[in-house]
Amino acid sequence: MNHNTLLLLCALFAVVGLVVLIARFKVNAFVALILAALFVGASSSLNLAPEDRLQHLQGIGKAFAEGVGNILASIAMVVGLGTILGKLLAESGGAEVIARRLIRRLGSERLPWTMLLIAFLVGIPVWFTVGLVLLAPILFTLVKESGKPMLSLGIPLLAGLAIAHALVPPHPGALAAIGFLKADVGRTILYSVLIGFPTAIVAGPIFGRFIARRVQLRPGDIAAQLGERQTPGEGAAQGTASLGNIAQRSQSQQTIRRRLPSFAISVFTILLPVLLMMAASAADLVCDKGSVSRVWIDFFGHPTVAMLLAVLFSFYSFGTSLGFGKEDILRFTNECLGPVAVVLLVVGAGGGFSKTLEFSGVGKAITAAVVGAQFSPIFLGWVLAGLIRIATGSTTVAISTAAGFMAPIAAAVPSTNLELLVIAMGAGALIFSHLNDGGFWFVKEYFNMTVPQTLKTWSVVTTIQSVVALLLVLLLNAVLK
C-alpha cells in the first residue's frame, strides 16, 4: 500500500475511533484522545523500514508531549486568569448589570445580533479561546435573564469569535500568510471585514435560530460558576437549596444588590485586556521595531500580562469596592478553577493528537494528494488549508502551511489577488472543526455538550463559515477583476 494512502487511512480510522470511543463506549475524552494519538503514531510506521520504524516509534511520545505543551503554553495561563475574571464578574453582579442593560436597551429579540457584534469586535485582537473566556459570563447571564435557549445566543458568539480569528489580521495565521505572499495588510483587513461579518451573520444568528430548536442544552459546572451570583460567605458546595434557604439567600442578595458595580466599570473591566491587546497590535503596525514604546506596549499587551492586570483590577472593581473581603475573593478564585482543569486536560490532549498527526506526516500526505490538481489559486488555497485543518486541527497551522505551498503558485499566476487568497486560506482553515481541534473540546466543555451535539453545532458553524466565506471571496474577486 502507498505510504500516503496508509497515512490517510490511519487518520480516518483514528477520527472514527475517537467518536465511537467517546459516544458509544463513554470513554473519557482525555483518555480517548491519547489512545487515538498513539494509534496514529504507531500505525503510520508500518510501511517504514525497520530502523526508521524504531526511530519513528521513539518520537511518538515526544511529539505528543510537545503538542500538549504547545497548546497549553498558549492558553493555560490566559484561560485560568480569564476564568477568575469571569467568576468575579458574575459574583459581583457585573454580568447581570451588563445583561440587563443590553436586554433593556436592545430588546431580547436583538440579543443574538448583539452577541455577534460584540464577539466579532472582541475577536479581532484576541484569540478565540481568550474571547470565549472573557464573554462567557455575559453569555450565561443573558441566557438566564432573557430565558432564551443557550445556542440562540451562544452560536452567534462562537461565530463572531471564530471568523475574526481565522480571517482578520493581526491574528498569526493571517499575518503569516500575508508575509508569505507579500500581500497588502490594509487591503487584507478591509476585505476580511467585508467578507467576515456577513459570513458570521449566516453562521451565527441565522443558523443559531435554526439549531437552537433542535439541540437543547443544560448549563454545566462552568456555566454555574460564571453565570450565578453568590452572596459573601456563601459556600460553593451548596447544592439544591430548600425553600427556607432560597428565601434567606434572596434576602441577603437584596443587601448586595444595593452595591452592584456600574455598567461603565463592568464593561471597562471586562474590556481592559482587550484594549491592552489591541494597543499591542496597533503598536506592531505603527511603531518602529525595537523602540522603547513598542517594547513596553507589547509587554503590557501580551495576553497573559493583559489578563493578569485585568484580574488585579477586578479584585477592586468587582471585589473590595463592593464589600467583598479577602476571604471571599480567595474563595471565588479557588472555586472557579476546578472545572477549568478538566477543560485544559482535554484541550491539551487534543493538541497532542494534532501534533502526532503532524509528526506522522498526515498533513503532507493530504497536501500531496491535491497540490497537482488544476484549480484556480484562490480555490486551491482554500482546499489546501481546509485539508490541512481537517488533518491537524489547527487554524493557524493550516493557513501558514497552505501559504507556504501557495506562494510560488501565486507568483506564477500574476493575476491572483493576493489579499483574497489570504482570506480564502483563512476560510479553508475554518472548515469542520472536529475532535483533533483544541477549540472543539473547549466549546464542548464550556457549553456542556456531548460529542455528537458539538459536531451538530460547532462543527457545522465552522463549515458554514468556511463555505460562505469562500463564495464571498470568489464573488468579490469577480467584481474586482
C-alpha positions, 0 to 999 in steps of 0.5 A: 500500500502507498505510504500516503494512502496508509497515512490517510487511512490511519487518520480516518480510522483514528477520527472514527475511533475517537467518536465511537470511543467517546459516544458509544463506549463513554470513554473519557475524552482525555483518555480517548484522545491519547489512545487515538494519538498513539494509534496514529503514531504507531500505525503510520510506521508500518510501511517504514523500514525497520530502523526508521520504524524504531526511530519513528516509534521513539518520537511518538511520545515526544511529539505528543508531549510537545503538542500538549505543551504547545497548546497549553503554553498558549492558553493555560495561563490566559484561560485560568486568569480569564476564568477568575475574571469571569467568576468575579464578574458574575459574583459581583453582579457585573454580568447581570448589570451588563445583561440587563442593560443590553436586554433593556436597551436592545430588546431580547429579540436583538440579543443574538445580533448583539452577541455577534457584534460584540464577539466579532469586535472582541475577536479581532485582537484576541484569540478565540479561546481568550474571547470565549473566556472573557464573554462567557459570563455575559453569555450565561447571564443573558441566557438566564435573564432573557430565558432564551435557549443557550445556542440562540445566543451562544452560536452567534458568539462562537461565530463572531469569535471564530471568523475574526480569528481565522480571517482578520489580521493581526491574528498569526495565521493571517499575518503569516500568510500575508508575509508569505505572499507579500500581500497588502495588510490594509487591503487584507483587513478591509476585505476580511471585514467585508467578507467576515461579518456577513459570513458570521451573520449566516453562521451565527444568528441565522443558523443559531435560530435554526439549531437552537430548536433542535439541540437543547442544552443544560448549563454545566459546572462552568456555566454555574460558576460564571453565570450565578451570583453568590452572596459573601460567605456563601459556600460553593458546595451548596447544592439544591437549596430548600425553600427556607434557604432560597428565601434567606439567600434572596434576602441577603442578595437584596443587601448586595444588590444595593452595591452592584458595580456600574455598567461603565466599570463592568464593561471597562473591566471586562474590556481592559485586556482587550484594549491592552491587546489591541494597543499591542497590535496597533503598536506592531503596525505603527511603531518602529521595531525595537523602540522603547514604546513598542517594547513596553506596549507589547509587554503590557499587551501580551495576553497573559500580562493583559489578563493578569492586570485585568484580574488585579483590577477586578479584585477592586472593581468587582471585589473590595469596592463592593464589600467583598473581603479577602476571604471571599475573593480567595474563595471565588478564585479557588472555586472557579478553577476546578472545572477549568482543569478538566477543560485544559486536560482535554484541550491539551490532549487534543493538541497532542493528537494534532501534533502526532498527526503532524509528526506522522506526516498526515498533513503532507500526505493530504497536501500531496494528494491535491497540490497537482490538481488544476484549480484556480489559486484562490480555490486551491488555497482554500482546499489546501488549508481546509485539508490541512485543518481537517488533518491537524486541527489547527487554524493557524497551522493550516493557513501558514502551511497552505501559504507556504505551498501557495506562494510560488503558485501565486507568483506564477499566476500574476493575476491572483489577488493576493489579499483574497487568497489570504482570506480564502486560506483563512476560510479553508482553515475554518472548515469542520472543526472536529475532535483533533481541534483544541477549540472543539473540546473547549466549546464542548466543555464550556457549553456542556455538550456531548460529542455528537451535539458539538459536531451538530453545532460547532462543527457545522458553524465552522463549515458554514463559515468556511463555505460562505466565506469562500463564495464571498471571496470568489464573488468579490474577486469577480467584481474586482477583476 
